[in-house]
Amino acid sequence: EKKEEAMHYAQQASAFAPNDVDAHNMLAMLHINNNRPDLAAQEYKTSLLLKPKNMRIQRALALQLAKTASIDEAIVELSLAAQQFPLDEEIKLVL
């Protein structure tokens, strides 16, 4: 019930402020908690459009894409994230 309520409020925040990166990132994290990497990736893509140079969002997107069937896209995003975070063990493991 609390997860559903959190999702509801995050969706409202995103609808109310569609250009708010934090609202999209919150939705992405809730989707991750609900085991929906596909929906999390969509939210991170939106966040990346709003903040194209944000490597933390790029990393988060890459890791979620790696959990979906979007392997080619994940490799591109992971490679970019690996350049920014060369010591990140999770990225190395997924690559």
MOZIRA-V564050 format. One line per field, one symbol per residue. phi: phi as a letter, one per 20 degrees, with the letter a starting at -180 (. if undefined). A space follows every 50 residues. Layout:
phi: ???
//
This chain:
phi: .ffffffgffffffffcfeefffffffgfffffelcfffffgffffffff cfeefffgfffgffffedeefffffffffffffecfeffffgfff
//
